[in-house]
Amino acid sequence: MYHKKSRRRFLLLMLIVFSSSWLFPQSFLENETQFADCWGFSLYVGKTQYYGDVSHDDKWEKLRAEAKLSAGIAISKKVNSYFSLRADLFLSRLRSKKGANNKAFPVEYYLAGEYMDFSILPSIDIVDLVSLNHADKKFSAIYYLGIGYAIWNSGYQHANTTPSEQSASGNVDAKTFNSGIVIPMGLTLDYRVSHKFSVFIDGQMRTITNDKLDNWVDGWKFDQLFVGSIGMQYHFNIARYVGPKLVKQSKRNKDYMKVIYGCRF
């Protein structure tokens, strides 16, 4: 009787162990992903709007007359099916104008300058995070919040100052170099065109943690840039990884293997 109970317990234990190996293939395969796998390189261009002390036009006027060209490059590494890290280099022109008594017109001051920053952006793919089946997914919605360092060369000029007064008086602030910490936050909507390429649109707010972007220290405590962009990403592996021999794909495990080894791209 005792031996029969022991046999039953042993068979039950083996059944649990065997079942577990099928129930959790994803955790096993996830450990096989290597550092050289799942990289991406991005190029994007767009328009930048400045918000700060020298910025008092209405929204439509800012879109029509104050949006300046911007561009950037980025390299990203996918850590797992929904989390990635991105290193981003961003460049933009600055332009804005301020009306008398905080009104849009008449214009009293003009802002001009150049801006650049380098940021590290932890990113979460919201669709991958909540999806039960990642295989063959075309769309991604990627939220990111990061930190970086920015440098800029900017200055503002009084609208009524003549060219001769600009060089002979102290009424005009010349462009000066400044720097500071920047916090980028945004959302990217990505569409996979093929195994190697995807295209995306992106909207973000870059907040500079000081009030010196426009050389006007008053009112707004943090100057901000709103950026709208379009771009494309190339997906690649640094080296072809050959891991241990895996079990043959079946209907039960093939989706997991696509997610981990295909990196969804």
Secondary structure per residue as TSV (DSSP state, phi and psi in degrees):
chain	resnum	aa	ss	phi	psi
A	1	M	-	360.0	-42.5
A	2	Y	H	-63.4	-41.5
A	3	H	H	-66.3	-35.0
A	4	K	H	-65.5	-42.7
A	5	K	H	-63.6	-40.4
A	6	S	H	-62.8	-43.3
A	7	R	H	-61.6	-42.4
A	8	R	H	-62.6	-42.7
A	9	R	H	-63.1	-41.4
A	10	F	H	-64.4	-43.5
A	11	L	H	-64.4	-37.8
A	12	L	H	-65.7	-40.8
A	13	L	H	-64.1	-44.1
A	14	M	H	-64.0	-37.3
A	15	L	H	-63.9	-40.7
A	16	I	H	-64.7	-45.1
A	17	V	H	-63.2	-45.2
A	18	F	H	-62.8	-41.9
A	19	S	H	-64.9	-37.4
A	20	S	H	-63.6	-36.0
A	21	S	H	-64.8	-24.5
A	22	W	H	-91.7	-30.0
A	23	L	H	-74.0	-27.0
A	24	F	-	-125.0	49.3
A	25	P	H	-68.4	-26.5
A	26	Q	H	-64.8	-43.4
A	27	S	H	-64.8	-34.2
A	28	F	H	-67.8	-47.1
A	29	L	H	-70.0	-30.5
A	30	E	H	-61.9	-32.4
A	31	N	T	-69.7	-15.9
A	32	E	T	-86.0	-9.8
A	33	T	-	-68.6	131.8
A	34	Q	-	-104.6	163.8
A	35	F	T	-60.4	-32.5
A	36	A	T	-74.6	-10.6
A	37	D	S	-90.2	156.4
A	38	C	S	67.6	56.7
A	39	W	E	-110.2	161.3
A	40	G	E	-145.9	146.6
A	41	F	E	-125.3	128.2
A	42	S	E	-122.1	146.5
A	43	L	E	-127.9	138.1
A	44	Y	E	-149.2	153.2
A	45	V	E	-135.3	154.7
A	46	G	E	-172.4	-158.1
A	47	K	E	-126.8	144.6
A	48	T	E	-120.5	134.4
A	49	Q	E	-115.0	136.9
A	50	Y	E	-98.0	138.9
A	51	Y	E	-128.8	120.3
A	52	G	S	-177.7	-152.5
A	53	D	T	-66.2	-38.4
A	54	V	T	-96.5	61.1
A	55	S	-	-158.9	98.6
A	56	H	-	-140.1	20.4
A	57	D	S	-82.7	161.8
A	58	D	-	-72.3	167.6
A	59	K	H	-62.4	-40.8
A	60	W	H	-68.9	-36.5
A	61	E	H	-67.2	-38.0
A	62	K	H	-63.1	-41.3
A	63	L	H	-67.1	-37.1
A	64	R	H	-77.6	-44.3
A	65	A	H	-118.2	-9.0
A	66	E	S	-121.2	5.6
A	67	A	-	-88.0	124.5
A	68	K	E	-112.2	156.5
A	69	L	E	-67.7	139.7
A	70	S	E	-139.4	162.6
A	71	A	E	-158.6	163.6
A	72	G	E	-164.2	165.8
A	73	I	E	-131.6	151.6
A	74	A	E	-150.5	151.9
A	75	I	E	-127.7	135.8
A	76	S	E	-130.1	154.3
A	77	K	E	-128.7	121.7
A	78	K	E	-83.1	119.3
A	79	V	-	-83.8	-43.0
A	80	N	S	-147.2	-163.6
A	81	S	S	-66.3	-20.1
A	82	Y	S	-129.5	-10.9
A	83	F	E	-116.2	135.7
A	84	S	E	-143.8	163.2
A	85	L	E	-118.4	138.7
A	86	R	E	-131.2	134.7
A	87	A	E	-103.8	125.4
A	88	D	E	-128.5	128.6
A	89	L	E	-111.9	121.3
A	90	F	E	-125.1	136.7
A	91	L	E	-132.1	144.8
A	92	S	E	-157.4	155.7
A	93	R	E	-90.1	156.6
A	94	L	E	-118.1	139.9
A	95	R	E	-158.0	134.2
A	96	S	E	-165.7	172.9
A	97	K	E	-150.9	152.5
A	98	K	E	-126.5	132.5
A	99	G	E	-88.4	163.0
A	100	A	G	-64.7	140.6
A	101	N	G	56.4	36.1
A	102	N	G	63.2	22.3
A	103	K	-	-103.9	158.5
A	104	A	S	-66.1	-37.1
A	105	F	S	-135.8	150.0
A	106	P	S	-74.6	157.5
A	107	V	E	-71.0	134.1
A	108	E	E	-112.0	-36.5
A	109	Y	E	-133.3	146.4
A	110	Y	E	-117.9	137.9
A	111	L	E	-110.9	138.4
A	112	A	E	-146.0	151.1
A	113	G	E	172.6	-178.3
A	114	E	E	-128.4	147.2
A	115	Y	E	-139.4	144.4
A	116	M	E	-149.6	142.7
A	117	D	E	-147.0	160.6
A	118	F	E	-125.6	127.4
A	119	S	E	-133.2	153.5
A	120	I	E	-109.4	125.1
A	121	L	E	-123.5	99.0
A	122	P	E	-64.3	134.4
A	123	S	E	-132.4	142.8
A	124	I	E	-123.3	125.4
A	125	D	E	-82.8	105.9
A	126	I	H	-64.1	-38.4
A	127	V	H	-65.1	-44.6
A	128	D	H	-66.0	-34.1
A	129	L	H	-65.3	-38.2
A	130	V	H	-100.5	-10.7
A	131	S	-	-79.2	143.6
A	132	L	S	-90.3	-20.2
A	133	N	-	-134.0	108.1
A	134	H	-	-87.7	-14.6
A	135	A	T	-64.3	135.3
A	136	D	T	61.7	26.6
A	137	K	-	-78.7	132.2
A	138	K	-	-94.7	-36.5
A	139	F	E	-104.4	146.4
A	140	S	E	-135.4	146.3
A	141	A	E	-123.5	108.6
A	142	I	E	-110.6	118.7
A	143	Y	E	-99.4	138.4
A	144	Y	E	-140.8	149.9
A	145	L	E	-146.7	120.0
A	146	G	-	-139.6	-164.2
A	147	I	E	-146.3	148.0
A	148	G	E	-158.3	-172.7
A	149	Y	E	-127.8	133.1
A	150	A	E	-120.3	148.8
A	151	I	E	-130.4	148.7
A	152	W	E	-152.7	158.7
A	153	N	E	-127.8	104.4
A	154	S	E	-143.3	163.3
A	155	G	E	-171.3	162.6
A	156	Y	E	-123.4	158.0
A	157	Q	E	-135.6	139.2
A	158	H	E	-71.6	135.6
A	159	A	T	-63.7	-27.4
A	160	N	T	-93.2	3.4
A	161	T	-	-80.2	127.6
A	162	T	-	-82.0	160.7
A	163	P	H	-56.0	-37.8
A	164	S	H	-67.6	-35.7
A	165	E	H	-71.0	-28.4
A	166	Q	H	-62.1	-34.6
A	167	S	H	-94.8	-14.6
A	168	A	H	-112.3	-9.3
A	169	S	S	-126.8	169.8
A	170	G	S	-97.5	19.2
A	171	N	S	-79.9	-13.9
A	172	V	S	-113.1	131.6
A	173	D	-	-84.7	116.9
A	174	A	-	-70.5	158.9
A	175	K	-	-62.2	138.6
A	176	T	E	-133.3	150.8
A	177	F	E	-83.3	136.5
A	178	N	E	-142.6	171.5
A	179	S	E	-152.0	166.9
A	180	G	E	177.8	171.7
A	181	I	E	-76.2	138.4
A	182	V	E	-123.1	143.1
A	183	I	E	-119.4	100.6
A	184	P	E	-83.8	139.9
A	185	M	E	-142.9	135.0
A	186	G	E	-170.4	-175.8
A	187	L	E	-137.4	131.5
A	188	T	E	-114.7	130.7
A	189	L	E	-106.1	116.6
A	190	D	E	-116.8	137.5
A	191	Y	E	-123.1	125.0
A	192	R	E	-81.2	116.0
A	193	V	-	-83.0	-41.1
A	194	S	S	-150.5	-174.9
A	195	H	S	-61.1	-30.7
A	196	K	S	-105.3	-21.9
A	197	F	E	-124.9	147.4
A	198	S	E	-142.5	158.0
A	199	V	E	-120.5	155.4
A	200	F	E	-152.5	159.3
A	201	I	E	-119.1	148.6
A	202	D	E	-142.1	138.1
A	203	G	E	-128.6	132.7
A	204	Q	E	-150.7	158.3
A	205	M	E	-119.3	123.4
A	206	R	E	-104.9	115.5
A	207	T	E	-102.3	120.6
A	208	I	E	-89.7	128.4
A	209	T	S	-84.5	31.6
A	210	N	S	-149.3	178.8
A	211	D	S	-110.6	32.6
A	212	K	-	-113.1	6.5
A	213	L	T	-62.0	-35.6
A	214	D	T	-104.7	5.5
A	215	N	S	61.0	25.0
A	216	W	-	-127.5	99.1
A	217	V	-	-93.3	90.7
A	218	D	S	-174.1	151.9
A	219	G	S	71.0	-101.1
A	220	W	-	-62.8	129.3
A	221	K	S	-86.0	-26.2
A	222	F	S	-130.7	121.9
A	223	D	-	-80.0	149.2
A	224	Q	E	-136.3	151.9
A	225	L	E	-123.3	126.2
A	226	F	E	-100.1	129.4
A	227	V	E	-125.2	126.8
A	228	G	E	-113.8	129.8
A	229	S	E	-140.0	159.6
A	230	I	E	-127.2	151.0
A	231	G	E	-166.6	-174.4
A	232	M	E	-140.0	153.6
A	233	Q	E	-129.4	138.1
A	234	Y	E	-106.3	128.4
A	235	H	E	-102.6	136.7
A	236	F	E	-155.8	166.2
A	237	N	-	-113.2	136.4
A	238	I	S	-64.1	-41.4
A	239	A	S	-143.1	150.9
A	240	R	-	-78.3	117.7
A	241	Y	-	-92.4	130.5
A	242	V	-	-114.9	106.8
A	243	G	-	-94.8	-169.0
A	244	P	S	-65.6	156.1
A	245	K	-	-65.0	130.7
A	246	L	-	-102.7	162.6
A	247	V	-	-63.8	151.8
A	248	K	-	-62.6	138.4
A	249	Q	-	-63.1	143.9
A	250	S	-	-138.8	176.4
A	251	K	T	-60.3	-23.1
A	252	R	T	-82.6	-28.0
A	253	N	T	-124.1	-3.2
A	254	K	H	-66.4	-33.5
A	255	D	H	-66.0	-39.1
A	256	Y	H	-62.5	-41.8
A	257	M	H	-67.6	-35.2
A	258	K	H	-64.1	-41.1
A	259	V	H	-63.5	-49.9
A	260	I	H	-75.3	-48.0
A	261	Y	H	-85.9	-28.6
A	262	G	H	-86.7	-13.1
A	263	C	T	55.6	21.0
A	264	R	T	66.4	5.2
A	265	F	-	-133.9	360.0
